[in-house]
Amino acid sequence: MVGGIALLGLLVFAPAQAWAGESAAAPKQEQPVKAEAVTPEMLYETVAEKARALAGKPYTAPPEIPSDKLGNLTYEDFQKIRFRKEAALWHDQALFEVQFFHPGFLYKSPVIINTLEDGKVAPIPFRKSSFRYDGEGVEDKVPDDLGYAGFRIQYPLNSPGYKDELAVFLGASYFRLLARNQYYGLSARGLAVDTALPKGEEFPAFREFWLVKPARDATSMTLFALLDSPSVTGAYRFIITPGTRTVVDVDTALFQRDEGHQIGIAPLTSMFLYGENSTRRFDDFRPEVHDSDGLLMYTGSDEWIWRPLTNPKKLSVSAFMDNNPRGFGLLQRDRNYNNYLDFETHYHRRPSLWIEPTGKGWGKGSVHLVEIPSNEEVNDNIVAFWVFDSPLSADQATRLSYRMTSLDRVEETNHLAHVLRTRTGWGGVPGTKPPAPKSVRRFMIDFQGGDLASLNPEQPVKPEYETTNGKIDDLVLHKLPGTDIWRLSFRLQGAKELLADMRVFLTLRGKRLTETWSYLYEPIDAE
């Protein structure tokens, strides 16, 4: 049974109820009943049953706090509401602690948050006393049962004496992760629906959470989430293990509520304003501005592909077909501070996120890369996710598992040389009259690592290349003196009006030495 009735011996709380009249009541929750001890596995299946039942009902949008109850709170006032550290869940009881976000500003729909502790599920009540209200008159508007907007997980990630932020779950199905010595950058999501389609994107949201209390010295934490949207519902299990690489093992059971939608699995959202490969110039002192600089894919056919990101002039959507992908992710490969010169944003220390399917293979589908035009770094304009060739089942759960890793580099598991940098510019000869059109482009790709690094410059290394439009010629390949870097330079001609999708990799006597450089060139003359 659902809607607040016991399932598998466990009380499952009802979805949030609408705000009534002048009251700003939080979602009403029933008190837990005496039942058998609940295990995490039982809880996951219970959340899955709740998602299944929800999919069989018409969608109801979550209620929002009314304007007179902080619904119109400004950003400045919202920032003046601070959680008291001593009020954290499990404070001084475990390595992990949880702090809660106050509703308001952009976060107007409270979520239900529960704990699983000693075999029992219990709701976490909202407490005004857990917050410090520095804004004038704000505290008076806060009802006693307002609810929480989300939460942050803290852990002694960088030093044993201080608990850093490890993860944040806040807004729709967004969440962020950190590994050691990283700063927040790109985000992950539970699900992406109809991203970049003409019908408009749908944003599924986590409506309810269950946090499993870890043992005092535990180095992993488990939580569950219920996802809801007009087209799909789902149950999620996250097992978070922090460290130099923070690993999140994800299990999900998805249920289709409405047909005809593009479902994006394991979506990642990032920002790319401009980088080393950009021809568009911004009036900015910083050489590069981006949270991620490329999409890396490891295909089911054992090919590694690197696609540098761009900030296009118009919406760009690329789909990379695959069968049983081994991994994909948005990476921040460039870790050199001098390429950013921004000591406040720490772009050189932004996380990379790598997705690896686990358990049963994902079968046929494609990795989608969405690049959206942007003029400001505050806009997330990059999205990557997996789409199945076949739609979700309407009759049964689609169960998936994958591992998400927040890291600096992926190359440790890739023995091929990787793309170090990509640069492009006008490909004409200076002084020539008339000058070559701007559509004639010169590309320069530097490869580094793997067996390529130790090869003598005289070895017959050769480039393999192709393009969907225009012509690639004037190829020059050499090893840079005094380094282990090999540089390939070539010219692209004839791509005046159409996009040119190019692929390049290096070989030695038929043996692949590098990952595949994949690049979508947008004609300059189209400006």
Steps between C-alpha positions, in 0.01 A plus 500: 500500500609859446411857595616477858419131567754237602687313224720200576462576869617859449309822529535708183399862528249664272597764241485862601155651533395834356547818696169597658373854545732723697681204652842405368482142624774258402409161354297310760664176605355207691676373807697177461324187624655207678631260237775255426850641470544664162816428303640725226409239237141488626488877492622516140230258385240695695601824330484316166145387578411856593638619164304227319175605667570866429548427129147360487349827617469839327793730565456764770750785515664548840358789703698820536529721804280810454656841447410619850685199643839566337388415145626840380821498702785682323841346444656739752248410772529130419877518551442644848331180614773273634483150639650454845780243480422360843149412378628262233352153479734246669718783635799342679344155452663395172752610240205610286275790600204654319399865491172621351410776256227749581222548240484833319632691199522239217418207729131537569391134524596327825595134484432225751812372675505188716762294681553127528655438839509181709260332258239776525391771258417841643437845349740785566289792626573858403646708782533878482754479780739322262543823301636846566287773338705814439254665261258750652150360549576169330469274803151634577376369163625147557231252611601231747433221249655653187713202395842482334607574142786249494816402684879488494714210618822578684803278562868548604606489136816713502608491865399289801407800714251669267191374321489633144204500266491169318167509316196724456148396399304816420253595227310263267716186469833685509788395720870585521802303618852575612815293528806603697640847418219585257264797467140476383451514125277281287183333631337161463127435475274209571344513153471728195178504299457651151823700529555733201181384326251748347226393742703643790691329778334332795683509832433198723540566871593302806193531720607291799826376652601234750841538667652186653696573816856371457701335777731734690810404300327413171664643187195457275150641530176378339195704410185439298288738294158501337491674161183638344409676174214513248657226285696271734547404864791324663670364808870570557763356728825695544797349686758778541863418577720812532873522437762609249239373260148524636295206375120480490340166418154568357209258462173616353160356415313713244129488416348662193197717567457654155628379162687686229780662700877496466640368826859600577681260735779614736489863380788737566467879478794738464622836368730588213528869414829499309824306492821436308304389192259797494499748212239718668664761724366640826605824667655316794849489653483122545640279221234231555168474686338158536400233753569226245697499177401173335283191474687171537343172389614139528290301254385142499734442205803597713549848351585806709356822353575857610266779386619851601209719609394816318273797560309496169319782325181293503377191681710194420398140579733208422414132547773234520348159427625207705419151626567425866709812573778456751506858618450869426550824684557873494862575590704798603829377352687828511635528857746784437412810703682723250240410238225657716672762721201507734590438864140550617312248285773232494403373155817289496362302796148434376388134508471264208211250515533156345204262450552122476208260450515213749319169510298431188615678182298793373461367146447723198465874523705817480686753710346841436700821528302825513688830457296817551610853400591708804637846576553456875682252719203479738310298238533123488507448124640146468304177556604138442289188557419152368185426296378147429392408148191333650257692723448417865262215571146607578423177688801442723790676663811585302778419745844649444826522691799722443801639681565873508851614589613853580866518402775702337614262227369189325818422308627259766268236350574605142844392371468695177641847450238764574425838347687761699367807319311612191558834330360646182538815294491643151677264262607739227852617419573853627570751225318302231280714271211451508506343848343159553145512639446460873348159430851367431603376844822375653464246783777403739460197728757399763506135615678383815546179697479127438747322271515811283706684761803269472509475120794637303401792274617296200240229557238485219210629707214603273165673545170336405232758428159569348246781475133516409542830315785687335848364441787428740848559355847638572554261792821539701588268790809533718621450856562826681872529587586427862151369585290185476230689305412426138335780302273451201418802285259496206287728287125478447370652178161518335285488814335833422137450597462150644627357827810284469516202737864389508680198647876456542726248676864388468630152414832319466501221240127455542500506882297775661708729722249766604141556592280637223479877476145589395407858415195677363608809309249782464576715191638845579336648189159416645538795739 
